[in-house]
C-alpha cells in the first residue's frame, strides 16, 4: 500500500484481489513479482546465487479468503483513514514494536493464544525510543565521525561501519541512515550538484520539482556500506529491514524508479541479509562448546540463537571492529525466571557481571568490545548503574577501556509507560588521558535533541570518578548545583544528629514465625479485639500534613512481633514520612502526629532524641519544604534506582537540618513562626478532608497553597539561600 500511494506501484492492486477466489495464491504471485523487481530479501522464495536460506514455508501456506479480503478492505478509503504516501519509515517501526514482544502459542486444544515473551513481561513491555533521543545519540556519534570526511564511494565515509547490536524495529539504524543520506546530499550539492549528476554512476538527480535528490543506487550504496544491526528476534530483524528499505524508496515514484531500473539494469532494492542479522548478541558459539549438545533440545537452541561476531562480520572484525555502536539495549535482570541455567551461567561469566546483573550492562561491555580503537559509542540506559554497588565492575571496565565523552541524565521519564529513569552515555574507545574531561548534563528536555544540547553542561575529570568510593560516576554533586548542595550539607548537621529516624514495624518474618502464621497474618484484625491492639497505618494513609486512615487494620502489638519496639516510638510528638514519595519531582510526604499508631514499614519514623532542641512541628515544616525535596535526590542512593522510587531511612538521616539558636531572639522567632505555620497546615488539611462542598474545598486549597508558600519562604531564609539558589529550587521542584 505504501508503494501504491507513493506512485511506485499501480493503485488498487491489493484491492483488486478481493474479487474472486484463491486470494492467497494470487497475492503470492504479487510477492514473486515484488522479489523480481525489488530484490529486497523480504520475498525470497527460490534458490539464487549468493542468497541463502530461501523461504519454502510461505508458498505452502493456506489462508482463508475472507481473512485476506477483510485486511485489504481496511487498507483503502473509506475504511482506512491513512495516506500511506506520507507515513515515515519510523512510524512503521513504532507500530511493529507493539508486536515484537509477543509470541503465538498453541494451547492443548490447538487454539492460537497471543502472549508476551517472558523477558518482555519482566521488563514491563517493549518501548519505542523517542525520535529526539535517537537524533541526539546519532548526532553525537555518527555526526562526529563524519566531521572532515568526504562523500562518495572513494571517500573515507564509505569505510564507516555503524552498528546497533539490539536493533529492535530499527529506530536507531533508521536515524543513522537518514543522517547519512542528508549529509551526503548536502556535501554533493555544496560541491556542485551538476558534476555529481553525471557519469556512469551519478550520485544525484533532479526531481520534477527541481530538488536535488540522491539516486536510488546511491541510497543503496550508503545503506549497504554503513548500516549494520543484530537482534535476537527474527521478527525484529524483518521489521528493521522493511523500515530501511522503505527509507531507500522515500521520495521516489514510478517514473524515477523506472528511469533508474533502465539505467542501472538491476533490481531496485538491496538485499540486507549481510547487514541486518538475527542472533544473540550476548551469547557466542562457545556456548555450545561448553555444553553437551544432547542436553540442548531444538527449541532451546533456536531460542538461545548463539551468534558468532567473528564469522558473521569477519571483514569488519578483522579490521578492528565497528566505528560506531548505538542503541537502546533491553533492560532485563538476569534470572532463572527468564533464562535457562545454562544461559544464566554463561551470561554471568562476563567480566562485568555482578549480583543482579542487567542485560543492558552486558550490552555496554559487548558494545565497547565490538568498537575499534577510536570508535564512538552512544546508548540510552537506566541511570542507577552510574552509582549502584552492583555495577562497580562495569564502571571500572569503562574507565579502563574508554574515554567518557558525555553523560546526559534525565530528570523525567523518557519512556512514559516504563517507570525507569534513564541516561545517555557516550564513549570513545581508547586509553583515557590523565586530564580527560567528561561533560555532564542534567536535563528535563522532553521534545527535541537541540534542547538537550542547549542544557548547560558541568565538567568533571574522568580521573575523579576513578578515585570515588566504589568508582561511582557521580553526576549530581558537580557544577553549580553541586556547589550549592555541598554548601548546605557542610554547614548543617544531618538529621541523624538531631533526631532518631527508623523504619516502620515489620510484623512477620520467617526467622520468628511459621509459614501458617505469616500466611494467615495472625496478629492482624479488621477491628480492635483487645487492649493490646493498636491502629495500623499503611503508606497510603500518610501524605503531606495529613494522616487519613480510612480502612486501616488493627495489630496485636507486643514482643511476639518480629520488629517489636517500646511504645515511645509509636506515640507522642513525632514525624511520619512515607517511603514512596509523591509523583515527580518527588516531594517528601511527611506529617506531624501525636496520636498512638503502629505504622507499617512503608512509613519511616522520625522521633525526638536527646539532641532534639526544637519542636517536632518545626522539623515537619523543614521536611515538607521544597528545599529538602530538592536536596533529597542529591543525597539519596535509592530514590531513583528501583522500579518505584523510595526514600530509604539511611538517606533520610543524611538530610541537613537547620539548627536553632534559642539564645538568638530572631532565630527563636523564626522557629516559633514555623511551628505556627505547620499547625495551620495540619488544621487546613484536616478541614479539607472533611469538606463536602466544592467551593469550600477550593477556598481551603488556596489557603493551603498560600501557607505552603510562606513555609518555603521561611525555609529559604533559615538556610540563607540567595535569589539564584531559590530560583534553582523553584525550577526543580515545581508544583
N, C-alpha and C positions, 0 to 999 in steps of 0.2 A: 504493500500500500504506500509506503514512503516513496519508493521508486516511481509509482504511478503519479502521486501528487507532485513530485519534483519534475515530471515530464520525461523521466528516463525510460519508463515503460508505458504502454498504452493503457489509458484509464479504463477501469472496469473489467480487467481480465479475470480477477478473482471473483467478482460479482457474477460474471457470465457462467461460472462453474455451478451456480445454483440451479441452473436449468438442466434437467436430465438426471440420469443415474450415474453410478460408478464415479462419484465425485472425487474420491481419493485417487483413483487411477489417473484421472485427468489432471488433478493437482500435481501428481508425481511427475507427469510429463513437463509441467512448468518448472519443476525443480531441476529436471535434467537440462532443459534449455538454459536455465539460470546458471548452471555449472559451466555449460559450454561458453556462455557469454562472459561470466564474471570470474570464474576460476577462484572463488572465494575460500574454498575449503569447507564451506558450510554444507554443500551438497556434493559429497564425494562418494559416488556410488559404483565406481568401476576402477579397475587397476590402471594406473598411469605411471609413467616414468617419474622417479623422484617423489612419489606420493605414496605413503604407507597407510596401512590400516583403513582401507575403504569401508564404507558403511553398507553392510548387507542386511541390516535389520529394517531400516526404513522402507526399502522396496517390498518387504514381505508383510507389512502391517495391513490390518483390515480395520477401517474406521467407518462408523455408521454415517450414511449420507446426511441425515438430519442434523447431526452434531456439527459437521463442517458447514452446512448451509446456514445454520444459525450464527456461526462465527463470522462467515462472510457478510451476512446481513448487517451485523453490528460493526462492520468496518467501513460502512458507507452511510452517507447522508440519506434519510434524516435520523437513522438510528445512532450514527456516530457523530458526536459534536466536534470532532477534531479535524484540523487542517494539517495533514501529515507532512506537508512540504516544509513547514516551519518548526517541526519538532527537532530540537538539537539532539545529538547523539547521547549526551549525558542524561537526558530525560529518560531514555530507554533504560539506561543503567539503573536509575532510581526506581523505575517500575520493576525491573527484573530482580533487583536486590531484595525485594519483599519475598521472592520465591526461592532465593538461593539457600535460605536456611531451612527449607522444607524437604521432606522425603515422602515418597508414597510407599506405604506398607500394606501388604496383603494380609487381611485378617484370616483366621482359620476358616471362616465362611466364604473366603475368596472375594471379599469386598475391598475396594481400594480405600485406604484411610490416609489422609494427609497429616503428618506430624512434624514438629520441629526437631531438627537434629539435636542430639544431646548437648553438644558443645555450644550450639546457638541458644538453647534453652538456658544453659548455665550462664551464658553471657548476657541474657536478658533480651536477645534479639539481634538482628542484623541492622546496622546503622550506616546510612549513606553519608559520606564525608561532604560537608558543605563546600560549595564551589570556592568561597573566599579562602578557605583553609588550603585547598588544592592549589589555588593560584599562588598563595604566599610561599608554599613549600617549593613549587616548581620554579618560581622566580628566583628563589634563593639557593637553588641547586643548579638546575638546567640553565637558568639565566646567567649565573656566574660563569659556568663552563663555556658559554658562547662568547663571552667578552674577548674581543681582539681576534676572533677567528673569522675565517672566510667560508662562504657558502659554496654549493656546487659539489659534484662528485669528486673533484680533486681537492676541495677544501678540507681543512682539518676537522670540521664538524661531522663529516661523513664517518669519522672514526669513533665518534662518541656513542657509548652504549649505556642506555638508561633502563633501569630495572625496577619493577615493583614485585617483590617476592611473595606477596599475598594480595594479588591484584583484584580479587573480588570481581565486580562487574566492570572494572576498568576505569574508574573515575580519575585516578592519578595518571594513568597512561594516556587517557584522552586529553587531560590537561597539559601533559608534557608534549604530546603530539601537536596540539593546537598552538602551543608556544613556539615550537619549531617551525610550523607552517607559516605563522605570522612573521617570524624572524627572517626566514628565507625569502619570502615575498618582499619584505621591506628592504633587505640587502640587495636583491636583484633590481628593484625599482630605483633605489638610490644610486646604483651603479650604472644606470642607463638601461631601461627595460627593453629597448629595441634590440640590443645585441644579445639579450638572453632569450629573445623570442625567435631567434634564427637557428639555422643549422639542422643537423640530423636529429638531434635530441633537444629541442627547445625546452627551456625551463618555465617560460611564461607564455600566456596567450592573452589576447584582449577580448573581453566579453562583448556582447552586443550593446551593453550599456557603457562601454568604454573603460571598464575597470580591468586592471592588470591582475591576472589570476595565475596561480601555479597550475601547470598542466597535470593531468591525472597521473602521467608517468612520473613526474617529479614528486608528487604527493606519495605515490607508491614507493619510490626510491627512499624518501626520507623515513617512511614508516618501517620498511624492511631493514634499513641501516641502523636506526637509532632506538627503536622501541621494543622492549622485552618484558615479559611477565610470566609469572608462575602462580598457580593456585591449585590447591588440593581438590577442589570441587570442579568436576568436569563441566557442569552447567555454567559455572562462573567463567571458565575458560571460553566457552562458546559465546557467552554474552559479551565478554571483552572483545573477542574477535569481531562480532557483529557490530558493536559500537564503533570500533576503529574503522571498519570497512565503510560504515555509513559516513564517517568523517571524511574518508577518501572521496566519496561521491558528493559531499556537501557543496552546493552551489552549481552542480553540473545539471545538464538537461540532455534530452535525447540527441539534440544536434551536436553539442560539444562532445558527448561520449562517442557518437558516431564518427566524428572527424578524427578522434584520437584512435578509435579502433582501426580505421582505414590507414592512418598514418603509421601507427606502430605495429599493426598486424599481429596483435596479441590480445588476449582476454583482459577485461577491464581491471579486475581486482587482483591483488597479490594473495598468495596462499601464505597464511600466517603461522603454519604449523611449526616452523622453525623459530618463531619469535615468541609466541604465546603457548605455553606448555602446561600440561596437567601433571601435578606431582606434589609430594610433600616436601616443602622447602626445608623442613627441620630434620627429616629422617632420611639418611642416605643409604646406599646399597649395603653398607657394613651392618645394617640392622639384620639382614638375612644371614650374613656370615656368622653373626653371634648367636643365632637361634637355630634350633633343629627345624628344618623346613617342614617336617612332618607334623610339628606342633602348631604350625600356622595353617589354618584352613583357608580355603579360597576366598571366602568372604572377608577375612581379616587382611589377607594380602591385598585385596582390592581396596579396602578401607584405609590401610596404612599408606599405600601408594608411594613407596620409597622413591626418592628422586636423586639421580646422580648428576650433580652440577658439572663435574669434570667431563663427563661424557656428553651431556645434553648441550652444553655451551662450551665445547672443547677449545675452539679458537679464542674465544673471549677469555677463558680462564688461563690459557697458555700465555696470553698477552698481559696477564697480571690481574684481570678482573674487570668489573664494570666501572664506568666513570661516574655514575650517579645511582644511588639506591634511594627510592622514595616510597612513601605509602602510609597506610593505617593498618597495622597488623592486628590480628584478633586478640581480644582481652579475655583470656580464659585461664584460670588457675589449674595447673596440672594435678589431676586426681584420679582415683580409681573409678569414680562415677562417670567418667568420660573416656579415659584411656585404659587400654588393657595393661596388665602388669608389665608385659614386655615393652610396650611403648613408654610407660612411665619410667621404667628403669633406664631405657635409652635416653630419654629427654633429660633425666636428672644427671646424666654424665656430662652435660655441657659444662664448660669451665665456670660459667657464671651462676649455675644453678644453686639455689639455697632452699631453705624451708618455704613452702608455698610459692614456688616459682610460677610466674605467669608466662603464657606463651609469648606475649609481646616482648618480654625480657629476652627470651631466646632469639626472637626475630631481630632484636637490637644487635646481639652478638653475631648472628648469621649475616645480617646486612653489612656489618662492618667487615666481616671476613671476606665477603664477596667483592668488596671495593678494591680497586687498585690503589697504590700509594698516590696520594694527591686527589683521590676521588672524593666526591661530596655526598653527604648523607642527610636526609630530611624525613622525619617521621612525626606523626601525631600519636601520642601515647598517654595513658593515665599519668598524672603527675606525682602520686605518692612515692614512686621509685626514686625520686630525687633525694629523699631523705630517710626512707624507712630502713630499718636494720637489715631486713632480708633482701635488700638489693645492693648491699655493700660490695659484693664481688663484681656485680655488673658495673658499678661506678668506677671501681679500680681498673677494670678491663678497659673501659672507655678512656680513662685518664692515661692509661699506658699505651693505647693504640691510636689515639687521635687528638686533634686539636678541636676543642669545643668552640664553634663559631658563635652560636647564639642559642639562647633558651627563651621561649615565649610561654609564660604561664597565664592561663585564662582564669579570670575571676568569676566566670559564668559557665554554665553548662553548654558546651559546644553541641553535644548530642542531646536534644531536649528530652528524649524518651529514655536515655541512659543516665542514671544518677552517678556519673563519674566525672571527676574534674581532670582536665587534660592539659598537656603542654606540648609545644613543638620543640624538637631537639635537632640541631644542625651540627654536623661534624665534618671535619676534613681528616681523612686517614693519613697518619704520619706522626712522627715523634714531635710532641709539643715543645716549643721553646720555653725557657725558664720564665720569661716575662709575657707569655701569651695571654691576651686579654679576651675574656668572654663577655659578650653583650647579653644583658638580661632585660626582658620586657615583661611587665605585669599589665595585662590589658583586659578591658571589658568589651573590646570590639566584637560586634556580632553581625557585621554586614559585609565589609569588603577588606581585601588584603592591604589596600593603601592605608586604611586606618590603623592596622597593626603596625605598619612601618612608621607611621607618624607618632606612635606611642613612645614617650621618652624612654630611652634605654639607660640602664645603670651598668657600669663596668666593674668587673672583678677579675683579678689574676686567677688563671686556672690553677696555679700552684697553691693558692689559698684554700681551694676546695680540697686539694690533696692533703693539706695539713689539718682540716677539720676533723673532729672526733667522728669516727665512723665514716670518714670520707664523704660527708654529706654535701650535696650540691645545694647549699643554702641560697635561695633566691629572694627571700623576703627581707632579711635584715641587711640589705645593701642599698646604696644610693641615698637619696633624700629621705625617703620613708624609713629606711633602716636607721638612719641617724636620729630621726625623730623618736622612733620606738625605743632605741637604745638609751636615749637621754632620759626618758621617763622610767624605764626599767632600772637604770642605775641609780636614779635619785630616790625612789621609794621602795620600801620593803615589800617583799611578796606577801600574799595573803597568808601563807603558812606561818609567818612570824607574828601575825596579829589575830588569828582565829584558827579554829580546827575545821578542816574540810575532810569529808569522808564519803564513802559510798553508802547508798541506802541499804536496807536489810535484804539479805538473801535467805529466804526461809528454809529452803531444802537443798541438800547436797548428798550425793551418793556415798560420800565417806561417813555420813552420820545417819542416813535414812535408807529404808528399804525401797525397792522399786515400787512396791504397792503404796507405800506412804507418799512417795513423790507423785505417782500417777493419780492418786485419789485426793491429793492436796489436803491431808487430814487435819491440818491446823487452820484451815480457812473455812469461813461460813458466810452465807448471804445476810446474816443478821447477828446481832450481839447475843451470844449464848450465855456468857457469864462475865464476871468482873475482870477476868484475865484477857478478855477480847478487846482489842483496840481497832479503831477505824484505820483501814489501809489506804494509802494514796498510790495511784499509778502515775506514770509520767504525764499522761494526757490530762491529769487533774490540775497540773501546775502551769501557769503562764505568768507573764509579767504582772506583778502586783495582785495576783488573784489565785486563790485555791478554790476550785469549783468541783467538789466531789459529788457527782450525780448518782452513780450506780456503783459505789465502792463496796469492796469486800471487807470483812472483819477477819482479824488474825489473832489466834491464841498466842499471846506473847509471853515468852519465858525461855529458860535455859535449854529447852528441847529444840529450839530453832537452831539452824546452822550458824547464823550470824547474830547471836544474842548480845545486846549491849545494855548498860544501865539506863534507867529511864531519863536521865538528864539529857541524853541525845535526842529524845523524842518529844520533849516538852520545853516550855519556856521560850524566851525570845531567841529566834534563830532564822536562818535563811534557807529556803529550799531552792535548788537550781535544777531545772530539767536537763537531763543528759542530752536529749536531742534538741538542738536549738531551733529557733524559728526558721522560716524559709530564707533563702539568700536575701540580704547579706548576713544571715546568721546572727540575729540578735540574741543575746543571752536572755533566757527566760527565768527570772528569779522572783521570789516572793517572800516577804517577811511574814512570819506567823508566830503565834504564842501557844495555840491550841495543841493538844496531845494527838499525835498521829504516828503511825508506823509507816514510813514510806518505803516503797519498793526500790530495788537497786537502780532503776532507771531515773531516780531522783538523787541528786547529790546533797549532802547535808553541810551546812556551814554553821558551826556553833561557836559561841564565845569561848575564849581560852583565858588563861591567866594574864596574857599580854593584851587583851582587848580592853581598850580605854574608852572607846566611843560607843554610841548606840548602834545596835544591830540594824536599826532603820537607816542610819547613815550608810552602813555598808550595803544595804539593799539598794539604795539610790545609786551608789557607785556601780554596782554590778549591772544594773539595768540601763546604765547610761550608754550613749553612743560611743563614747571614748573607749570604754572597756570592751565593748563589742568589736570595735576597730582593732584594739590591741590583741585580742584573743587569737585570731588566726596566725599572727606573727610568732606567738609563743607556743602554740599547740602542736603536738605531734600527731594527733589522731583526728583532728577536726575534719580534714578532707581526705583521709586515707582509707575510708571504708565505704561500703555501699550506701550507708546512711551516716552522714556526718554526726560525730558525737563529741561531747565535751568530757574529757577524762578528768578524774579527780586530781591526777598529778599535774595536769596543765592548769586547772583551776587554781591550784596552790601557787602557781607562778605569777598570777596577776598582780601588778603593782598597786598597792593600796595607799592612798594619800593619808598620812598620819595627821592627827590634830594636836596642835599645841594649845592645851586649855589655859595656859598662862598668858596666851596672846588673845586679847579680847576680840579682835577681828576674826581670828580663827574660830573661836568659840561661837561667834555669831553665825559664821558660815555653816558650822556643824549643826547648830540648832535650826537654821533655816532649812537645811537638807532634811532633818528629821520631820519638820513641819510639812514640807512638800511631799515626802513619802507617805506621811499619814493621810494627806489629801488624796493621793493616788490610790491608796488602799480603799478609802471610802468611796471614791468615784467609781472604781471598778466593781465594787460590791453593788452600788446602786445600778450600774449598767446591767449587771446580770439579772437584777430583779425587775428592771424596767419593762413595761409592756407596750407603751405607745411609741411608735416610730419617732415622733417629734422629740419625746423625752430622751430617747437613745441618741438622737443627733446632737442635742444640747450637751449631754453628758460626754459624748465622744469628743466634741470640740473642747470641753473643759479639760479632758484628759490630755489632748494634744498640747494645749497651752501649758499645762503643768509639767508635762514631759519636757517641753522646750525649756522651761525655767530650770529644771533639774540639769539638763545638758549644759546650759549656760553657766550654772553654778559649778559644775564639774570642770569645765574649761578653766574657770577662774581658780579653782582649787589646785589644779595641776599646772597652772601658769602657762597655758598654751598661747602661742602667738596667733595673729589673724590668719597667717598662712597655714599653720598647723590645724587650726579649726576648719579651714576650707578643705584640707585633705581628709579630715574625719567626716565632715558633712558629705563630701562627694562619695566617699567609700561606703558609708552606712546610711544610704538613702532610705526613706520610709517605704 
